[in-house]
Amino acid sequence: MENGSEYSVITDIFDQICDFDELMKAHRNARKGKRYRGDVLRFTNDLESNIINLSNHLRWESYEVGPYHPFYVHEPKTRLVMSLQYPDRVVQWSIYDKLYPFYDKMMIEDSYACRRNKGSHKAADRLQYWLRQVDRKPQKWYYLKLDISKYFYRVDHAVLEDILSRRIKDERLMRLLHKIINSEDTRFGLPAGMSPDDCPEDLWLWDVGMPIGNLTSQLFANIYLNELDQFCKHKLHIHYYVRYMDDIIILSSDKGQLAEWKEEISIFLEDNLRLSLNKKTAIRPISLGIDFVGYKIWATHRKLKKQTARRIIRYVSTMCEMMAAGKMSEEKFRRVAASYMGVMGHCNSYGMRTKLNYIYCEYRRKVNEAAKNSQKTK
């Protein structure tokens, strides 16, 4: 690997990816939080042999990506998620460990998704910091919210491989990445204008799309849109620009300038990345608040998006019903509730927390009443 300049390239890391110790490290990363799952236990039962076998297949270039297990996630919107076999996840971790540090150094400061020491809360903090800055200025400020249409389902394989090949000069690694990007038995791409739940199986596309859920997909998605980041920062010279995966916010006091940038970005996406903006792309005053990473953000405060709040309330109500029916333990409920409280801890959520406490207290009241009635009948 040659570093030290903007023209740095990866020249010879394939052998490192195939190395026994690297694959063992990748296995430890892949099993985190999943070590008692059946596929992980089966792999671990004969760990050394499985790692050696995986290493040999990679070195001999006989490795093939195993079949995917597809399933749908319907919150906050319908997504087709692809789950890989465990040995494939080990391979992806080994690749990721070598590629991520190299590409991360090339990304702009204000790209926040799937990067270490970044994340959605820091993206929200950054946007709010800017809103506080511009809120002190006399002009009326606006925001441009860019939303890329079906991003993960429309990434063009040929364009992605071209972007990767500019930096990766290791031919064996590129052949391995080609196998991962171009699955032989699973199609990931959607025709324009279609969504996952209304696209017949025979219309899914081979030459576009990335499997949601893959570790490499997260990395490739950032590398792909880094092209747009560099265009916006260095060609258009946009200062107030923040991206969280395919959600992008741009601020300006000039509404006309935002419209011009929107047009130039749209042309760049279509000509260079074969992507398009969807109908959610809009220019509005910042005084209305900005929907971003699950929050509605103003200079002075932020709230959960109504859609997110409704979803949490629905989940908590359902979990209380499941506990009452004996289908969920209090311990599991508390773990999930703690994650929701963490989300709400980053915004103004007193009313929301009060409502959730009321739902839980009602559940406890009904359980206590049922217990008292049970005692009376004995």
Residue, then its C-alpha position, 0 to 999 in steps of 0.5 A: m500500500e502506497n500512501g502519502s499523497e492524494y494519488s495514493v494507491i493500494t498495490d498489494i494487500f490481497d495476501q494480507i486479506c487471505d492471511f490466517d491471522e487476519l481471517m482469525k481477527a475477522h472472525r472475532n469481529a464478525r461474531k461480536g454479539k452473535r457468538y451463540r447463533g447456530d451458524v457461528l457455533r458451527f463455524t467455531n466448532d472446527l475453527e482452525s480448519n474452517i479458517i484454513n479452508l477459507s484462506n486457501h479458497l481465497r488464495w486459489e481464487s476459488y472462493e465464491v460468495g455463498p447464497y444470500h438469505p433475503f428478508y424484508v424490514h418494514e420500518p421506517k420504510t420497506r427495505l429488502v435486506m440480504s443476510l450472508q452466510y457466516p464464512d462470507r461475513v468473515v471474508q467481508w470483515s477481512i476486506y473491510d479491515k484493509l480497505y476502510p482505513f485507506y478510504d476513510k482518510m480520503m473522505i470529507e470531514d462532514s460525511y458521517a455514516c458508517r465511519r468510526n467516531k462519527g454517526s447520526h448523533k454527531a451529524a445532527d450536532r454538526l448541522q445544529y452547530w451550523l444552524r446556530q451560526v447562521d441564525r445570528k445573521p440578518q439574512k433569511w437562510y434556506y436549506l436544500k435537502l437532497d434525497i437520492s432515489k433508491y440509492f442502495y438499489r441503484v448503485d451501478h456496478a460498472v461505475l463502482e468498479d471503475i471508482l475502486s480500480r482508480r485506487i486499487k491496483d491489486e488485480r487479485l483483490m479487484r477480482l475478489l471485489h468483482k465477485i462480491i459486487n456482481s453476485e451470480d445468484t442474487r439480484f439487488g437492483l431495482p428498475a427506475g420508479m419501482s420499490p422493493d415490495d412492488c417489483p416482481e422477482d423477474l424484473w430485479l436487475w443484475d448490473v445495479g444495486m448493493p445488498i443492504g446488510n453487507l459490511t462491504s456495501q456500507l463501505f462501497a456506498n460511502i466510496y461511491l458518494n464520496e465522488l459527490d462529496q468531492f464535487c460539492k466541496h472542491k468544484l462547487h465550493i459549498h461550505y455548509y454541506v453535511r451527508y449521512m449516507d444518501d441524506i444530504i443537507i446544504l445551507s445557504s442564504d441565497k435560495g437561487q444559489l441552492a437551486e443552481w447547486k441542485e441542478e448541477i448536483s442532479i447533472f453530476l449524479e446522472d452523468n457520473l454516478r447514474l443516480s437521480l434525485n427523488k421528489k423529496t428533494a426540496i428547498r425550504p427556510i431553515s425556520l421550518g426545521i430540518d428533517f435529518v437523521g431521525y430528528k427535526i432540527w432547529a437552531t434552538h432545539r431538536k425533536l424526534k421526527k413525528q414518524t420516528a416518535r410514532r414508531i417508538i410509541r407503537y413498539v413500546s405499546t406492543m412490547c407491553e402487550m407481549m410482556a403481559a402475554g408472557k411473550m417477552s421478558e422484563e429484561k429484554f424490554r428494559r434493554v430495548a427501552a434503554s436504546y430508545m431513551g438513548v435516542m431521546g437523550h439527544c433531543n427535546s423529548y420531555g413530552m415523549r418520555t412522559k407518554l412512554n412512562y404512562i404506557y408502561c405504568e398502565y401496563r404495570r397497573k393492569v398486571n398488578e390488578a390481574a395479580k390481585n384478582s388472581q389472589k382473591t379467587k384462590 
